[in-house]
Amino acid sequence: MLHLRVIAPPGLREAVLELLTGNAGVTHLVFHRDAALDPRGDEITAELARESANEVIDALKKIGVKERGAITLDLVDTVLSARAYRAENEAEGDPADAVVWDELAARTREESTLNVTFVAFLTLACLIAAIGVATDSPVTVVGGMVVGPEFGPLAALAVALVRKRAYLARRAGLALVIGFPIAMAITAVAVLAGEALGWIELASTRHLEEVDFIFRVGPLSLVVALLAGAAGMLSLVSAKSAALVGVFISVTTVPAAGYAVVAATVGDWDIAAQSALQLVLNIVAVVVAGALVLWTRRLAG
């Protein structure tokens, strides 16, 4: 279930209470008159079945709570209450299938922001992947996959397409368009430094056998990216974050970026181009698959 907290100005008090008491998916309703100071108003809390969340939130926004007060949602891991069980049973649908659109938009917006932390993680991931390529080590490449933060902006782009949120698309696109070039440029400098110091002794990437799958663009790489994008979006909307690890080590976005950098430093420009194509292919496939999952869930809901 979800914990709902509403700050309602006095003029909206009766409308909010009527709305919440009239919904079968709402229970544990608590009312604190004039408890809120900024913005001023009443504090109203309740437990909310996920299946009823979109309906309740849309109604609260429609009467002006978003502009004049506040709406907060938190995930509740454990609820021991017969009333809560009854609310979930009476709400239409299944909790695992319910997509709380505002919650999803908020999560993806936070994870798709271009900031120092995002660029740092992406750079570290590219560096690890580049070392994996230079040493022909699949295990190291997988490490770069897990560290990479790029799924956040990709998921945000999918949400933006389905929900028609232009601001979210701009934010996510900016993170990818600026983040990857910065990370790859820093990785290129590091690889060149490693070659100059003799730490990296690689004349060509053509003879690599363990990690050559990264740059080989083909139908199976497209299928894997589509499946991983679908699994990643399902894990987000169902709050099953454990599945995201499998997504991270299935999509060759960061490894392709690292491979492109290493190939370019040794003059294998055709392989660098193929790696860059693999990067773009994976980005597009993950976004398309994620959008299809959300579109299907919206139609089903």
C-alpha positions in Angstrom: 0.0 0.0 0.0 0.9 3.7 -0.1 0.9 6.3 2.6 -0.9 9.4 1.5 -0.3 12.8 3.1 -2.3 15.8 2.1 -1.9 19.4 3.2 -5.3 21.0 2.4 -6.1 24.7 2.9 -9.3 25.3 4.9 -11.3 26.0 1.8 -10.6 22.5 0.4 -11.1 20.7 3.7 -14.5 19.3 3.0 -13.8 18.4 -0.6 -10.7 16.5 0.3 -12.4 14.6 3.2 -15.4 13.8 1.0 -13.1 12.5 -1.8 -11.1 10.3 0.5 -14.0 8.9 2.5 -15.9 8.1 -0.7 -13.1 5.9 -2.2 -13.1 2.2 -1.3 -9.3 2.0 -1.6 -8.7 4.5 1.1 -8.4 3.6 4.8 -6.8 4.7 8.1 -8.0 8.2 7.5 -6.5 10.7 10.0 -7.4 14.4 10.2 -5.3 17.1 12.0 -7.1 20.5 11.8 -4.7 23.5 11.1 -1.6 21.3 11.7 0.3 22.6 8.7 2.2 25.9 8.8 3.7 26.1 5.3 1.5 26.0 3.4 -1.2 26.7 6.0 -4.0 24.2 6.3 -5.0 20.8 7.6 -2.9 17.7 7.5 -4.8 14.7 6.3 -3.2 11.2 6.1 -4.4 7.8 5.0 -3.3 4.4 3.6 -4.1 4.0 -0.1 -4.3 0.9 -2.2 -2.0 1.2 -5.2 -4.9 0.4 -7.5 -6.8 3.5 -6.4 -3.8 5.9 -6.3 -4.1 7.4 -9.8 -7.8 8.0 -9.3 -7.3 9.7 -5.9 -4.3 11.8 -6.9 -6.0 13.0 -10.1 -9.1 14.0 -8.2 -7.0 15.8 -5.6 -5.1 17.7 -8.3 -8.4 18.5 -10.0 -9.8 20.3 -7.0 -6.5 22.4 -6.6 -4.6 20.6 -3.8 -1.4 20.5 -5.9 -1.4 24.3 -6.4 -2.7 25.4 -3.0 -1.5 22.6 -0.7 0.6 19.5 -1.1 0.3 15.8 -1.9 2.9 13.3 -0.7 3.1 9.5 -1.3 5.3 7.0 0.4 5.6 3.3 0.0 4.5 1.2 3.0 6.2 -2.1 3.2 4.1 -3.8 5.9 0.5 -3.1 7.0 -1.2 -5.3 9.6 -4.8 -4.2 9.4 -8.1 -5.9 8.4 -9.3 -2.6 7.1 -6.2 -2.3 4.9 -6.8 -5.8 3.5 -10.4 -4.9 2.8 -9.4 -1.7 1.1 -7.1 -3.6 -1.2 -9.7 -6.2 -2.0 -12.4 -3.7 -2.8 -10.1 -1.6 -5.0 -10.3 -2.6 -8.6 -7.3 -4.4 -10.1 -4.2 -6.0 -8.6 -1.5 -4.0 -6.6 1.3 -5.6 -8.6 -0.3 -4.4 -11.9 -1.0 -0.9 -10.8 1.2 1.9 -12.3 1.1 5.0 -10.1 2.0 7.5 -12.9 3.0 10.5 -10.7 5.2 8.2 -8.6 6.9 6.8 -11.7 7.4 10.3 -13.2 8.9 11.5 -9.9 11.3 8.6 -9.7 12.5 8.8 -13.3 12.8 12.6 -13.1 15.1 12.3 -10.0 17.2 9.5 -11.7 17.6 11.3 -15.0 19.0 14.6 -13.8 22.3 15.8 -15.3 24.5 16.4 -12.3 28.0 15.7 -11.0 27.0 12.4 -9.4 25.4 11.1 -12.7 28.4 12.1 -14.8 30.8 10.6 -12.1 29.0 7.2 -12.1 28.8 7.2 -15.9 32.5 8.1 -16.2 33.5 5.4 -13.7 31.4 2.9 -15.6 33.1 3.8 -18.9 36.5 3.6 -17.3 35.8 0.1 -15.9 34.4 -1.1 -19.2 37.4 0.3 -21.1 39.8 -1.6 -18.8 37.7 -4.7 -19.4 38.1 -4.2 -23.2 41.8 -3.5 -22.9 42.4 -6.6 -20.8 39.8 -8.7 -22.8 38.0 -9.4 -19.5 34.2 -10.0 -19.6 34.0 -9.9 -15.8 35.4 -6.4 -15.7 33.0 -5.3 -18.5 30.1 -6.6 -16.5 31.3 -4.5 -13.6 31.0 -1.4 -15.8 27.5 -2.4 -16.8 26.4 -2.7 -13.2 27.9 0.7 -12.2 26.4 2.6 -15.2 23.5 4.9 -14.3 22.1 5.3 -17.8 18.9 3.3 -17.3 17.4 6.2 -15.3 17.4 8.7 -18.3 16.3 5.9 -20.7 13.3 5.1 -18.5 12.5 8.8 -18.2 12.4 9.1 -22.0 10.0 6.2 -22.1 7.8 7.8 -19.5 8.0 11.1 -21.3 6.9 9.5 -24.6 3.9 7.8 -23.1 2.8 10.6 -20.8 3.7 13.4 -23.2 6.0 15.1 -20.7 8.3 17.4 -22.7 10.2 18.7 -19.7 11.1 15.1 -18.7 12.2 14.2 -22.2 14.5 17.3 -22.2 15.9 16.5 -18.9 16.7 12.9 -19.8 18.0 13.7 -23.2 20.3 16.3 -21.8 21.7 13.8 -19.3 22.5 11.3 -22.1 23.7 13.8 -24.8 26.0 15.6 -22.4 26.8 12.8 -20.0 28.1 10.2 -22.5 30.5 12.5 -24.4 32.0 13.8 -21.1 32.4 10.2 -19.8 33.9 9.0 -23.1 36.3 12.0 -23.4 37.6 11.4 -19.8 37.9 7.7 -20.6 39.9 8.5 -23.8 42.4 10.6 -21.9 42.8 7.9 -19.3 43.3 5.2 -21.9 45.9 7.3 -23.7 47.7 7.9 -20.4 47.6 4.2 -19.7 49.1 3.5 -23.1 51.8 6.1 -22.7 52.8 4.7 -19.3 52.9 1.1 -20.7 50.0 0.0 -18.4 47.9 -0.8 -21.5 49.6 -2.8 -24.2 47.1 -3.1 -26.9 48.0 -2.7 -30.6 44.5 -3.5 -31.9 41.0 -4.5 -30.8 40.5 -6.8 -33.7 42.1 -9.9 -32.0 40.0 -9.6 -28.8 37.9 -12.7 -28.4 36.1 -12.5 -25.0 34.6 -9.1 -25.4 34.1 -8.7 -29.1 30.4 -9.3 -28.7 30.1 -5.7 -27.5 30.6 -4.1 -30.9 29.0 -6.7 -33.1 25.6 -5.2 -34.1 23.1 -7.9 -35.0 19.5 -9.0 -34.6 20.2 -10.7 -31.3 21.7 -7.6 -29.8 18.6 -5.7 -30.7 16.4 -8.5 -29.2 18.4 -8.5 -25.9 18.1 -4.7 -25.7 14.4 -4.8 -26.2 13.9 -7.6 -23.7 16.1 -5.8 -21.1 14.2 -2.5 -21.6 10.9 -4.2 -21.1 12.2 -6.0 -18.0 13.6 -2.8 -16.6 10.4 -0.9 -17.0 8.4 -3.7 -15.4 10.7 -3.7 -12.5 10.2 0.1 -12.0 6.4 0.0 -12.2 6.1 -3.0 -10.0 8.7 -1.8 -7.5 10.7 -5.0 -8.0 14.2 -3.4 -8.0 16.1 -6.7 -7.9 15.3 -7.3 -11.6 17.1 -4.1 -12.5 20.5 -5.8 -11.9 19.7 -8.2 -14.7 18.8 -5.3 -16.9 22.1 -3.5 -16.2 24.2 -6.6 -17.2 22.1 -7.2 -20.3 22.3 -3.9 -22.1 25.7 -3.0 -23.7 25.4 0.8 -23.6 28.3 1.6 -21.3 30.5 -1.3 -22.7 29.9 0.0 -26.2 31.0 3.4 -25.2 34.1 2.0 -23.5 34.9 -0.2 -26.5 34.5 2.7 -28.9 37.0 4.8 -26.9 39.6 2.0 -26.8 39.2 1.2 -30.5 39.6 4.8 -31.4 42.8 5.2 -29.4 44.4 2.4 -31.3 43.1 3.5 -34.7 40.4 0.9 -35.2 38.0 3.5 -36.5 35.6 1.0 -38.1 35.2 -0.9 -34.9 34.8 2.3 -33.0 32.0 3.2 -35.4 30.3 -0.2 -34.9 30.6 0.3 -31.1 29.0 3.7 -31.3 26.2 2.2 -33.5 25.7 -0.5 -30.8 25.4 2.3 -28.2 22.8 4.1 -30.2 20.9 0.9 -31.0 20.7 -0.1 -27.3 19.6 3.3 -26.2 16.8 3.4 -28.8 15.7 -0.2 -28.1 15.5 0.3 -24.4 13.4 3.4 -24.7 11.1 1.9 -27.3 10.6 -1.3 -25.2 10.0 0.7 -22.0 7.4 2.9 -23.8 5.6 -0.2 -25.2 5.4 -1.7 -21.7 3.9 1.6 -20.3 1.6 2.0 -23.2 0.3 -1.6 -22.7 -0.1 -1.1 -19.0 -2.0 2.1 -19.6 -4.4 0.4 -22.0 -4.9 -2.5 -19.5 -5.6 -0.1 -16.7 
